[in-house]
Amino acid sequence: MSNHSVEGSYLSSHSENILLATFYIVIFILSVPSNALALWVFCHHNTNNTPSKVFLKHLAIADMSYILVLPMRIIYHMSDSHWPLGVGACRVVGFLFFVNLYCSMYFMTCISVDRLLACVVPHKTHNLRKIRNAKVVSAVLWVMVTISMLPVLFSQKEVTKQTHNVTVCEQLYIENSSNPTVFSVGWSIFLRSVGIRPAHRLQDDRRVQDHSLRTINVYSGRV
């Protein structure tokens, strides 16, 4: 198919489509076995289970779900931005793409917060950092992200566009901002703020410990 330009924000060339298709193919080939192995390990080796391992398991699920959508994107770009799979598939691919993208971001944030709490205030957060709580948080994240992305699946807005004798799937373009994106950014800021507070407390505790050690050294020297 010859080079073409898509009106508005959907500008793509033949070389760009080839590059994107190649990139997605490489990602698909490398990611499927690695994520499958990770899921197998998490499902069959439950010894010494921790909240971080629970989040890692859900992260692998989110990654695998996203990876399984890549073949449709590969077909789209190899067809030079032509979507031959219909409106329903376009909506489903866009929905799954956003759900798994944001879930992956949130589970990585949860892992970071969990490790921070484990290192900074392990005794104070022992009851909080339980496997059951990690599972509840994971379920809540899946539900919240899924609900927030339902407009992508059921919106009345046209998701395909006829341009230059091709059908463009608009759901595959994430450059345009949306209300779900604003919601997701706000939630990420909240999770980050939860992790920042213990860090400040750790700095204050270290200052007190350093001051106490200096006092003890001075007193020992005098004695």
N, C-alpha and C positions, 0 to 999 in steps of 0.2 A: 504494500500500500504506500502511496506517495506521501510525502510530508504534508502536514496540514496543521492549522492553528485552530484552537478552540476559543470561542468568544469568551469575553469576560476574564474570569480568573482561571479558566481551564485552558491554559496555553501549554501545549506540549508538542514536541517535535519527534520525529522518527528516532533520532539518536537518543533522546531522553527516555523514550519508551523502551528502547533496547537496553539501555543502562539499568533502568528500574527493574525490568524483567530479569536481567542477569543477576542483579543484586538479590532479588527475592528468591530466585532459584538456589543461589548459594546459601542463603539463610535457611531455606527449607531443608536442604540436604544436610546441613550441619546441625540444625536444631532438633529435628525429629528424633534421631537416635539419642542425643544427649538428654533431652527432656523425658523421653520414654524411660531411659535408664534411671533418671532422677526419681520419677514417679514409682518405678519398681522398687527402688531402694527405700523410699519413704513408706510404701505400702507393706513391704515384707520385712523390714527391720525397724521395729517399733521400740527397741530397747533404748533406755536413756532418752525418752521423748522429752522435748522442751517446747516452750511457746515458739521459739524461733524456728524449730523444725516444722511445727504446724503451719506457720506462715510460709515457710519455704515450700511445703507441699502444695499449698494453694497458689503460690507463685508459679510453680511448675505447671499446675492445671491451667492457669490463665495463659501462660506462655504457649502451652500446647494447643489450646483452643484458638489462639491467634494464629499460630503457625498453620493450622489446618485450613484456615481461610486463604492463605497465601496462594494456593493454586489458582483460585478465581482471579486474584489480582494479576497473577502471571499471565493468564489468558487475556485479560483486559489490556495489559501493556504490550503483549506480543501481537495483539490485533490492532496496534496503533491507536489506543484510547477508544476502541470500539467495544461496547458491552453487549455480547450476544446471548446473555443468560436470562434476560427478562427483568421486569420491574421488581417482582418479589425477591429474587435472588439479590438484586442490588440493595434492597432495604435490609435484608438479613445480613449480608456481608458488612454493610456499614454499621449496623447495630452491634454485631459481634466484635468488629474491629474496635469500636469505642469502648465497649464493656471490658474487654480483655486488656486494652491499653491502660485504662484507668485503674483496673484492679491490680495490674502488675505494679503500677506506680505506688498504690496504697500498701500493698503487701511488702514492698521493699522498704517503705517508710515504717511500717509496723516492726519489721525485723530490726531496723536501726534503732527505733525507740526501745524495743525490748532489750537489745544488747547494751544500750546506754543505761537503762535502769538496772540491769544485772551488774554492771561494772561500778556504777556510781552509788546506788542505794540498794544493795542486794537484800539487806535485812528488812528494810522498811517496805519493800515491794514484794516480799516473798509470797504473801497471800494473794497479791494481785497477779503475779506472774504464774498462773496455774494453767494447765492444759485446757481445762474446761473454759476458762475465760478467753483463751486464745481462739478456741473453736467458736465461741459466741461472737467475738469480734470479727472473725473471718466470715461467718454467716451474715452478720449485719452489713459488712462491706459489700458482699455480693448482692444482697437485697437492695441496698441503697443505690449502688451504681446501676443495677439493672433497671430499677424504677426511674432513675434520673435520665436514663437513655431510651426509655420507651417512646418518647416523641420522635426519635430517629426512625423507629420501626413503624409507628402508626400515624405519623404526620400526614396531612393532606397535601403537603407540598410535593410537587413533581420531583422525582429523584432521578429521572432519566431525561436527557435532552438531545434532540436531533440537531446535529450541526455538521455541516460539510459531509453529508451522506454517512455519518457514523452516529452511534448512540453512546452518549457519555453517561456514565454512572456518577452522579454528583456526590453520592455518599462516600466515595473513595477519597475525596479531597478534604483534608483536615485544616487547611489554612484559615478558613473563615471561622471567626469566633462565634460561640453560641452560649446560651444560658447554661447547658450542662458543663461547659468548659469553665465558666465562672464559678459554678458550684464546686467543681472538682478542685480548682485552685484554692478556694476558701477552705475546703476540708483539709487540703495538704498543709496550709498554713497553720491550722489548728493542731494537727498532729506534730508539726515541727515545734510549735510553742510548748507542747507537753514535754518534749525532750530537752528543750533549752533550759527550762526552769531547774531541773536537777543539776545541770552543768554549772549554773551559777551558784547553787548551794554547795557543790563540791569545791568550787574556788574559795568560798567563804570558809568552809571547814578546813581547807588546807592552810589558809592564812592563820586561823586560830591554832592549828597544830604547830605551824612554824614558830609562832610567837611563844607557845608553851615550851617548845624545845629550846629556843634561845634563852628563855628564863631559867630553865633547868641547867643549861650549860653554864650560865653566869653564876648561878648559885653553887654548882659543883666546883667551879674554879675558885670561888671564894673559900669554900670549905677545904 
